[in-house]
Amino acid sequence: MATVLSVSGSPSATSRTARLLSHLDDRLRDQGHEVISLQVRTLPADALLGADFRHPAVVEATALFERVDGVVIGTPIYKAAYSGLLKSLLDLLPQYALAGKTVLPLATGGSVAHVLAIDYALRPVLTSMGATHVVPGWFTLDKDITVNADGTITLPGPTAEALAEVTDRFSTALRSEAALLQPSL
């Protein structure tokens, strides 16, 4: 199966976005994919804000993008756009860091007024970075993500079903892409 990089662009240590990604990562693992998690907030601020392309943490993050088959990008939506923290990472990656990759964009936010941020703010950036296939993403309202005592989340039925569907669509796209790359016998 494919190797997937799960990127959380949330600056919060108690992020609902990161917890939602973890939930989806488990589903991808259950489908046989290897999932690597990257919390952008753990990268050194001086490297991100100073655009230090040579900082070891940035070099390592860049290498993760190179090594994977697919990328899940999760971000909270602020002011109708993806997080500045995520932007600072994307700005440091090579121009075509997503070339040959299948990408699933996910967003969380406090209002349905931000639902189009995936298509108008995030998708164009992912496409410009060479993503082979940006599958339809999903926006989840913060209020629909209940954090349990053990750190897992509970989602209302319709939200859980929609997220399962977009995750499965992403998984199918990864398998299809891998099949296309297999040499013919």
C-alpha positions in Angstrom: 0.0 0.0 0.0 0.9 3.7 -0.1 2.8 5.8 2.3 0.9 8.9 3.5 2.1 12.1 5.1 -0.5 13.5 7.5 0.2 17.2 8.0 -1.4 19.3 10.7 -1.2 23.0 10.1 -2.7 23.9 13.5 -0.7 26.0 15.9 -2.6 24.6 18.9 -1.3 21.8 21.1 -4.9 20.8 21.8 -6.0 21.1 18.2 -9.2 19.6 17.0 -7.7 19.6 13.5 -4.8 17.4 14.7 -7.2 15.1 16.5 -9.4 14.8 13.4 -6.3 14.0 11.3 -5.3 11.3 13.8 -8.8 9.8 13.5 -8.5 9.6 9.7 -4.9 8.4 10.0 -6.2 5.4 11.9 -8.7 4.6 9.1 -6.0 4.8 6.5 -3.8 2.5 8.6 -6.7 0.0 8.9 -6.8 0.1 5.0 -3.1 -1.0 4.9 -1.4 2.4 4.4 1.7 3.5 6.3 0.9 6.9 7.8 3.6 9.4 9.0 2.4 12.4 11.1 3.8 15.8 10.8 2.7 18.5 13.3 4.0 21.8 11.7 3.8 23.5 15.1 6.7 21.2 16.3 9.1 22.7 13.7 11.3 25.5 14.9 9.6 28.9 14.6 12.9 30.6 13.7 13.3 28.2 10.8 9.8 28.7 9.6 9.6 32.5 10.0 13.2 33.1 8.9 12.6 30.9 5.8 15.7 28.8 6.6 15.5 26.2 3.8 18.7 24.6 5.2 17.6 24.2 8.8 17.8 20.4 9.6 14.1 20.3 10.6 13.0 21.9 7.3 15.3 19.6 5.3 13.8 16.6 7.2 10.2 17.8 6.5 11.0 18.3 2.8 12.4 14.8 2.7 9.2 13.4 4.2 7.2 15.1 1.3 9.6 13.5 -1.2 9.3 10.0 0.2 5.5 9.7 0.4 2.8 8.7 -2.2 0.0 10.8 -0.7 -0.5 13.8 1.6 -3.4 14.7 3.9 -3.3 18.4 4.7 -5.3 19.5 7.7 -5.8 23.1 8.7 -8.0 25.2 10.8 -9.5 28.1 8.9 -8.8 31.6 10.1 -10.1 34.7 8.3 -11.3 32.5 5.4 -7.9 31.0 4.7 -5.7 28.2 5.8 -3.4 28.8 8.8 -0.3 31.0 8.5 1.7 28.2 10.1 0.8 25.9 7.3 1.6 28.6 4.8 5.0 29.1 6.3 5.8 25.4 5.7 4.4 25.3 2.2 6.4 28.4 1.3 9.6 26.6 2.3 9.0 23.4 0.3 10.3 23.1 -3.3 8.0 24.5 -6.0 6.9 21.1 -7.1 7.0 19.3 -3.7 3.6 17.6 -4.4 4.5 16.4 -7.9 3.3 12.9 -8.3 1.3 13.0 -5.1 -2.4 12.4 -4.3 -3.6 15.0 -1.8 -6.6 15.2 0.5 -7.3 18.7 1.9 -9.2 18.9 5.2 -10.2 21.9 7.2 -11.9 22.8 10.5 -13.6 26.0 11.5 -16.2 27.7 13.6 -18.6 28.7 10.8 -19.9 27.2 7.6 -19.1 30.6 6.1 -15.6 29.2 5.7 -16.5 26.0 3.9 -15.2 27.3 0.6 -11.8 28.1 1.9 -10.6 24.6 0.9 -11.5 25.3 -2.8 -10.6 29.0 -3.0 -7.5 29.2 -0.7 -5.9 25.8 -0.2 -6.6 23.8 -3.4 -5.0 26.3 -5.8 -1.7 26.2 -3.7 -1.7 22.4 -3.7 -2.3 22.3 -7.4 0.4 24.9 -8.1 2.8 22.7 -6.1 2.3 19.9 -8.7 -0.1 17.6 -7.0 -1.2 14.9 -9.4 -4.6 14.6 -7.9 -6.3 16.7 -5.3 -9.3 14.7 -4.2 -12.4 16.5 -2.9 -11.7 17.7 0.6 -13.9 18.2 3.6 -14.7 21.0 6.0 -15.7 20.0 9.6 -17.3 22.4 12.1 -15.4 22.6 15.4 -18.6 22.0 17.3 -19.0 18.7 15.6 -15.7 17.4 17.0 -16.1 16.1 20.5 -12.8 15.3 22.3 -13.1 12.3 24.6 -11.1 11.9 27.9 -8.7 9.6 26.1 -7.9 12.1 23.4 -9.9 10.3 20.7 -12.8 12.1 19.1 -16.5 11.5 18.5 -18.3 12.8 15.4 -22.0 13.1 14.7 -23.2 10.3 12.3 -23.5 12.4 9.1 -20.0 14.0 9.7 -18.4 10.7 10.5 -20.0 9.2 7.3 -18.8 12.1 5.1 -15.3 11.9 6.5 -15.2 8.2 6.0 -16.3 8.7 2.4 -13.6 11.3 1.6 -10.9 9.2 3.3 -11.9 6.1 1.4 -12.0 8.1 -1.9 -8.4 9.3 -1.1 -7.4 5.7 -0.3 -8.9 4.4 -3.6 -7.1 7.2 -5.5 -3.8 6.2 -3.9 -4.3 2.5 -4.8 -5.3 3.5 -8.4 -2.2 5.7 -8.7 0.0 2.9 -7.4 -1.6 0.5 -9.9 -0.8 2.8 -12.8 2.9 2.9 -11.7 3.2 -0.9 -11.5 5.3 -2.3 -14.4 3.3 -4.5 -16.8 4.2 -8.2 -16.8 
